[in-house]
Amino acid sequence: MGCIYVLLAVVTPRVFMFFIWILTDWFGRAYETTLWPLLGFFFLPYTTLAYMAAMLLNSHRVTGWWVVLVVVAVVADLSSDGEAGRRGRKKVKKPAAES
C-alpha cells in the first residue's frame, strides 16, 4: 500500500498534498506554520512532500539520505517548472515581420 502512496505523490503531487491536508495531520506535525506548506503547494510540491517525509520519519531532522531526497525533489521541481516555461514559449508564435 505504501508504494501506491509514493506513486501518487510522484504522478500528482498537488492532489496528493490536498488529500494529506484533508485526511491527516502530517503537515501540522512536520511544519511549524501553515505558510510553508501553502507556498510549497504552489511552487515546490515535490520538495514540500520530501521535507515533510524527512521530518516525520527521521525525528524532525533532515540528515543522511533524507538530504539526498530533498535535493532530488528540488531538482525535480525546478526542472518541471523550467519545462513548463519552455513549452509555454513554444506555443506563443511571434508574428511575421511586415514589410
Helices and strands as residue ranges (DSSP letters): H 2-11, H 13-23, H 26-30, H 35-42, H 45-57, H 65-91
